[in-house]
């Protein structure tokens, strides 16, 4: 898994950088814009630049369940990672990870993973077991 630290404005104005980064890491509008997520101008420019690539099928998007219609996750079809949405008593959690181990028919174990918190992917090195009943979506 690769985490690039570029200025968010570079990703917005040179969209090819963002599309190449989507092969290694999924993004929401908040993770792309980071500290500029409140800037309505950058938000509008980003949405306008992503739309043609999504319509042509170069990048894919899915709505994050339970977050409203504005919260979407962009990812690349030819990606090196898995995306997992789970539900628990604290809400919806979004993970992305490289590999996993199937423990039983209903349980998987993630060795290392990233968890979406606010506008940031937090890296976790400890393993986590996930029960299939908690999974909402898996890509």
N, C-alpha and C positions, 0 to 999 in steps of 0.2 A: 504494500500500500504506500502511496506516495502523497505527501502533503506539500503543496507548493505555496509559498508565501509571495504573492505578487500584490501590487497595489490594485485594489478592486476596480479602480477606474480604467486600468489597462485592460482588464478582462472585459469590461463593458464596451470600450471603444474598439478593441481588436478581438472580436468574438471568436476567431479561430483559436486563440489561446485557451479560451474557456471550453470550446468543443474538444480540444485535445486533452484538457484536464478531466473532462467528464469520462474519459476512458479509464481513469484511475480512481475517481472519487465522485460520488453523486453530489448534487448541489440543490439548495433551495435559493430563493431570491435573497434571503438573509445571509446565507453562507457565502454567496457571491459578493454581495455589497458590503458585508461586515459592518464596520462603523458608519458607513454611508447608507444604511438601510432605511433611514428616515428621509433621505433626499428623494423627493418625488420626481425630480428631473432624471436622475440616474435610473430610478425604478422604471420610468416610462421608456427611456432609451433601451434599457436591457430587455424589457418585454417586447418592444418593437423589433429588436435585432434577433431575438430567439425565435419568434413566431415563424419566419420562413423556413428555418432549419427544422423546426418541429413539423411543419406541414409537409416538408419533403421527406421526412422520416430519418433525417441524419441524427437527430437526438430524440429521445422519448421523454414523456413526462407522465407522472401519475399524481393524483390528489392524495394527500396524507389524510387518512380517515380520522374523523373527529376534530379536525382543525379548521373547518370551513372551506369554502371554495377557493380562497385566495392562496392557500398554502399548498404548493406543489413541489415535487421533487423531480429534478431533471437528471437523466442518466443516459449513457451511451449504449447502443445495442451491443457493440463489441467490447464489453467491459470485462475486467479481470476480477470482479467482486460480486458478492450477493447482497441483496437488500432485503431486510426483514422488518415488518411492522408487527408489533405486539401490543396487546392490551392488558393492562392490569388495573388494580384499584387506584393507582395514581394517574392514570391516563394512558395515552398512546406513546409508545417508544419506537424510535426509528434507529436501526442498526445497519451498518454495512461492514462486511468482513470478507476475507479471502477464502479461508477454509473452515471446515467444521467436521465434527466427528459424530456419527450417528450412534448413540448409546443404546437405544431400543427403538421400537416401532414408533413411539410417541415422544421421544426426547432426543434433542441434539445438544451438542456441547460446542460452544464457540471458544477457540483458544485465545485469540486476540481479536478485538473488534473496536469499532468506533461507534459512539452513541451521540445522537444529535441532541444538544442542549442549547436552547435559545438559537443563536446564530452561529454556532460553532460545533465542530465534530470533536468530541473528547475521546482520546485514545485510552483503552483499558487493556492491560496485559493479563489480568486474571481471567481464568476461564469462567464461563457462564453457561448454565444449563437452561434450556428453553423447552417447555412443554408444548406440544402441538396444539393444545386447546387454547393457548394464548396467542397464537399466530393469526393475524388478520390477512396479511399479504406476504408473499415471498417471491422475489424476482431473482 
